[in-house]
Amino acid sequence: MEIKTVGVVGLGTMGAGIAQVCLQAGVDTIGRDLTDELGERGRATIDRYLSRAVEKGRLEPEDKDDALGRFALTTELADLAHCDLVIEAVLEELPLKRELFGELDGILGADAILATNTSALSVTEIATATNRPERVVGMHFFNPAPVLALVEIVRTAFTETAVFEAAYAFGERLGKQPIACSDTPGFVVNRILIPLLNDCVRVIDEARVSPEDVDRAMRFGTNWPIGPCALLDLIGIDVHVHASEALYDALREPRMAPPPRLVRMAQAGHLGRKSGKGFFEYPRT
Ligand SMILES: NC(=O)c1ccc[n+]([C@@H]2O[C@H](COP(=O)([O-])OP(=O)(O)OC[C@H]3O[C@@H](n4cnc5c(N)ncnc54)[C@H](O)[C@@H]3O)[C@@H](O)[C@H]2O)c1
């Protein structure tokens, strides 16, 4: 099953990163967002990252030009008709993803594979919006996609083995470290990380320890490269609260529920790095 052309739907944080990874692996990629402006914003993000890599001597200027030359933009879903694989990275909303998968099902060739980058929704529920659930997988990249090597390749009860293997092999072709897993809430990393980060936040209040000291505890006591509060600021407090709620809904385990402190931070707009303030302050440069 040869994958020559990839479609990426949604060119926000994850979609732009996934498209960049495909482009750098030499894959013709077509990105779809809702408006030309949103598409161009995605292209500008990729351009910025590649330019930085050139400045740092990690990428040859001609490789940057080649990568960007392989990228096409569209607002029309129908322009993805010739794609062998479409990776969806739109907002984390089940009705939106189901609608999109239903539309793509009617547009793509019969052999095409559909992948979702969902973090916490059921791949099965997304797959059943199509008439080809056997050709649907999860390809869960991590943020930032060009930097983090892991991609969780998620199979449902419907997924054909050949489809799963093609998605896994494509992950390897992208230079990633794929792992095989099943469609269970949070897959592997979020199933472990979300309750763990929630515990770290609860300790702040229970043990009356500062966020700085929780971070120092985990960095110097367990050799984490980054403290949990700094990591939450990087992930985005709103993104983490949303994922915690989804996991809590799915599993009903109290540790999955977002700690009230995080909910309040999200309500106050203290979302971490992206808002300039979370557990810590991030002066705008
Ligand atoms: N941000 C993360 O850390 C992270 C990590 C792994 C997975 N994910 C998952 O990736 C997905 C995308 O998250 P994100 O953080 O990139 O979101 P984002 O808000 O940055 O980007 C979403 C993009 O999708 C576009 N969009 C919305 N509806 C669309 C449609 N019908 N067609 C085309 N484009 C559409 C929006 O305009 C936006 O550009 C979510 O499912 C999320 O759970 C996110």
The ligand as an SDF file (V2000), in Angstrom:
LIG
                    3D

 44 48  0  0  0  0  0  0  0  0999 V2000
   -2.3140   20.6470   20.8250 N   0  0  0  0  0  0  0  0  0  0  0  0
   -1.8380   19.5050   21.2900 C   0  0  0  0  0  0  0  0  0  0  0  0
   -0.9850   19.4700   22.1880 O   0  0  0  0  0  0  0  0  0  0  0  0
   -2.2980   18.1990   20.7020 C   0  0  0  0  0  0  0  0  0  0  0  0
   -1.4650   17.0650   20.7980 C   0  0  0  0  0  0  0  0  0  0  0  0
   -1.8770   15.8750   20.1890 C   0  0  0  0  0  0  0  0  0  0  0  0
   -3.1060   15.8150   19.5590 C   0  0  0  0  0  0  0  0  0  0  0  0
   -3.9050   16.9230   19.5090 N   0  0  0  0  0  0  0  0  0  0  0  0
   -5.1820   16.8150   18.7960 C   0  0  0  0  0  0  0  0  0  0  0  0
   -5.0010   17.3690   17.5070 O   0  0  0  0  0  0  0  0  0  0  0  0
   -6.2330   17.9610   17.0610 C   0  0  0  0  0  0  0  0  0  0  0  0
   -5.9850   19.4050   16.6880 C   0  0  0  0  0  0  0  0  0  0  0  0
   -5.5190   20.1100   17.8270 O   0  0  0  0  0  0  0  0  0  0  0  0
   -4.7310   21.4910   17.6860 P   0  0  0  0  0  0  0  0  0  0  0  0
   -4.1560   21.7740   19.0160 O   0  0  0  0  0  0  0  0  0  0  0  0
   -3.8490   21.4770   16.4830 O   0  0  0  0  0  0  0  0  0  0  0  0
   -5.9490   22.4990   17.4040 O   0  0  0  0  0  0  0  0  0  0  0  0
   -5.9100   23.9700   16.7710 P   0  0  0  0  0  0  0  0  0  0  0  0
   -7.0770   24.6910   17.3140 O   0  0  0  0  0  0  0  0  0  0  0  0
   -4.5420   24.5770   16.9140 O   0  0  0  0  0  0  0  0  0  0  0  0
   -6.1340   23.7120   15.1910 O   0  0  0  0  0  0  0  0  0  0  0  0
   -7.3230   23.2400   14.6500 C   0  0  0  0  0  0  0  0  0  0  0  0
   -7.4120   23.7250   13.2140 C   0  0  0  0  0  0  0  0  0  0  0  0
   -8.4890   23.0450   12.5550 O   0  0  0  0  0  0  0  0  0  0  0  0
   -9.1260   23.9710   11.7180 C   0  0  0  0  0  0  0  0  0  0  0  0
  -10.4600   23.4610   11.3840 N   0  0  0  0  0  0  0  0  0  0  0  0
  -11.5800   23.4170   12.1260 C   0  0  0  0  0  0  0  0  0  0  0  0
  -12.5710   22.7960   11.4420 N   0  0  0  0  0  0  0  0  0  0  0  0
  -12.0460   22.4310   10.2450 C   0  0  0  0  0  0  0  0  0  0  0  0
  -12.5500   21.7530    9.1050 C   0  0  0  0  0  0  0  0  0  0  0  0
  -13.8060   21.3120    9.0590 N   0  0  0  0  0  0  0  0  0  0  0  0
  -11.7170   21.5440    8.0680 N   0  0  0  0  0  0  0  0  0  0  0  0
  -10.4490   21.9710    8.1010 C   0  0  0  0  0  0  0  0  0  0  0  0
   -9.9050   22.6260    9.1530 N   0  0  0  0  0  0  0  0  0  0  0  0
  -10.7090   22.8440   10.2080 C   0  0  0  0  0  0  0  0  0  0  0  0
   -9.1100   25.2730   12.5010 C   0  0  0  0  0  0  0  0  0  0  0  0
   -9.3230   26.3780   11.6500 O   0  0  0  0  0  0  0  0  0  0  0  0
   -7.6740   25.2240   13.0850 C   0  0  0  0  0  0  0  0  0  0  0  0
   -6.7430   25.8030   12.1950 O   0  0  0  0  0  0  0  0  0  0  0  0
   -7.2410   17.7570   18.1910 C   0  0  0  0  0  0  0  0  0  0  0  0
   -7.9840   16.5970   17.9510 O   0  0  0  0  0  0  0  0  0  0  0  0
   -6.3390   17.5800   19.4130 C   0  0  0  0  0  0  0  0  0  0  0  0
   -6.9460   16.8340   20.4280 O   0  0  0  0  0  0  0  0  0  0  0  0
   -3.5250   18.1180   20.0460 C   0  0  0  0  0  0  0  0  0  0  0  0
  1  2  1  0
  2  3  2  0
  2  4  1  0
  4  5  1  0
  4 44  2  0
  5  6  2  0
  6  7  1  0
  7  8  2  0
  8  9  1  0
  8 44  1  0
  9 10  1  0
  9 42  1  0
 10 11  1  0
 11 12  1  0
 11 40  1  0
 12 13  1  0
 13 14  1  0
 14 15  2  0
 14 16  1  0
 14 17  1  0
 17 18  1  0
 18 19  2  0
 18 20  1  0
 18 21  1  0
 21 22  1  0
 22 23  1  0
 23 24  1  0
 23 38  1  0
 24 25  1  0
 25 26  1  0
 25 36  1  0
 26 27  1  0
 26 35  1  0
 27 28  2  0
 28 29  1  0
 29 30  1  0
 29 35  2  0
 30 31  1  0
 30 32  2  0
 32 33  1  0
 33 34  2  0
 34 35  1  0
 36 37  1  0
 36 38  1  0
 38 39  1  0
 40 41  1  0
 40 42  1  0
 42 43  1  0
M  CHG  2   8   1  16  -1
M  END
$$$$
